[in-house]
Amino acid sequence: MEHEVLRKLRSATVKAGHDALVAFSQDNVTYTAGFLVPSHASNRFRRTITVLAGEQFATQIVVNVEENLAKQRSRFADIRHYNQFTQEAVDLLADALLEAGVGAGQIAIELDYMPAQDYIRLRERLPRATFVPCRELYFNTRMIKTDEEIAVLKEVGELTDRVIGEVLREVRPGMTEKSVAQIIGNKMLEGGCDGLKCQVGSGVRSGITNCTPTDKAFEKGDIVRVEILGDMKYYRSNVTRTAVLGSPTDEQRGIWDVMIGARETCKSMLKPGTAVADLYRAYVKYLRDRGIEPTLKFLGHGIGQTIHEEPYITDTRTVVLEPNITCTMEPLYMIPGRMGFHVEDMYRIIPTGFEAMTGAITPNDELIRIG
C-alpha cells in the first residue's frame, strides 16, 4: 500500500482538479519522498523532483550519483536518474508526465521555486499542458500531521526542551555566547539530532531578534535569550527561553508577566475551530491593553519539515485550527539597545484542545534565574 503522505497528496491533487503534482523544493520533495537527497541541500545544479499523477503513477527523479541511495530510502519504487553533464532533469520530467498521460493536462507544480529555464523547457516539451502553482496544496496538506510525523516532532521537541534547561543551568558570568552555543550543539547532537541552529543573545544583544552567538561574555544582570532549532529525521524543533543572570528587576518581571499572561490567554483558545486570525488579535489586544506593542506581526507558525510553515498565526491568514495541526506560539518583545524577551513552545491541536509538546521539562512561566 502506498504511504499515507502520498495518499494524502493524491487526494488533495484530485480534489483541486489537477492531473499531476510536481515538487522541486527541498522541503516538499523531502516531505513527499520521505528522505532528503543529500545533494539537493548542497548543489543547486542537481535537481531532485517528485511526480504524482492519476491514481497510480509515481516517480522520483534524481541525479545519477544519488540513484542507489534513493532506491534504498525513497517512498517511490520508480527512481529515474540523469547525468547532470549530458542530460537535463526537466526532460526526464517531461517524459514522465507524457508517460503518465497528462501531457495535455493541468499540472500543479512549484512555480514559486522551479528554475525559470526548467519552466521554459517544460513549456516547450508540453505545449498543451496547463501549469498552475501548488504552494497552497502543499501548505494545506503538510499542516495536518500524520501520527508518524507527530512522534518525531515530540521526540525532537522533548530533547530540545531538556537541553535548553541543562545548558542554562551551566551558564556563569564570563562564559561567552559562542561557548554556550557549542555546549548546546554537543548536547543536541549527542541526544540524536542530525543538525541544529541556535541563537544566543545576552545583555543588549538579547534585544536583537535573530541573535547569532558572538564572543560577548555574560555579565551579572544580563537578560539571556536562547533559542534552539533542532533537526531530527527531517523534522524541526523550535524552543526559546529567556533567563536573567542574577535577580530580575521590577521592570523585567513586569514585562514578563504581561508576556506570559498573553500566552496563557492564547493557550485557552488553542482548539479546533479557532481562527488563527482571532488568536493573533487576542494576543495583540492583551499586550496593547497593558502598554506593550508586539514586536512581530505574528504570534507563531506551523512547524514540521521546516521551522516556519503554515499556519502562520496572524490576521492575514484565514486558517481555522484542526486536530493534528502542529504550531508554535512565541510571544516576543524587543527593546533595541536594552534587552529582549521571548518564549517559544511547540503545540499540537487535538480534538479536545491542545497538547503541549514542549514546556513541561524547562518551563518559562517566570524569568529563569541562572548563574
Secondary structure, 3 states (H helix, E strand, C coil): CCCHHHHHHHHHHHHCCCCEEEECCHHHHHHHHCCCCHHHCCCCCCCCEEEEECCCEEEEEEEHHHHHHHHHHCCCCCEEEECCCCCCHHHHHHHHHHHCCCCCCEEEECCCCCCHHHHHHHHHHCCCCEEEECHHHHHHHHHECCHHHHHHHHHHHHHHHHHHHHHHHHCCCCCEHHHHHHHHHHHHHHCCCCEEEEEEEEHHHHHCCCCCCCCCECCCCCEEEEEEEEEECCEECCEEEEEEECCCCHHHHHHHHHHHHHHHHHHCCCCCCCEHHHHHHHHHHHHHCCCCCCCCCCCEEECCCCCCEEEEECCCCCCECCCCEEEEECCEEEECCCEEEECEEEEEEECCEEEECCCCCCCCCCCEEEC
